Amino acid sequence: MNEENINSEIYNRDEHRLYYIAYHLVWSPKRIKSILVGAIADDCAKLITEKCKEKGWEIISLAIQPDHIHLFVKSFPGVTVENIVKECKGYSSFYLRKKYPETNKLPCLWTKSYFVSTAGVVSSETIRKYVEAQSKN
């Protein structure tokens, strides 16, 4: 990999790797109830931010809507999407249900499902063309 083409502000580097791993995650409260408002929404954002900071995951953007959450987060190789979602959902659910009794009306705070999309600094089309060009050399 050519060092002058690497933007260190975008990519992460450690001893043996250069990487950019980012996920757009979306999940909802059970039964898609609009409970993420006011203090609950504020605390939810704080809890997700705390968990991500603890794990070393960088939040690019976080939006709490009344009936769903958008989390755009950078991670490390070896960390699964499932782990990020599990940690954020579990941590936030535990503390929100403890503090806000109205959240206990639901059998659990979050649905089991979630949406995930990967994001990168180059498009899929650019990568495809690059790989095809390499096979011609």
Secondary structure, 3 states (H helix, E strand, C coil): CCHHHCCCCCCEECCCCEECEEEEEEECEHHHCCCCCHHHHHHHHHHHHHHHHHHCCEEEEEEEECCEEEEEEEECCCCCHHHHHHHHHHHHHHHHHHHCHHHHHCCCCECCCCEEEEECCCCHHHHHHHHHHHHCC
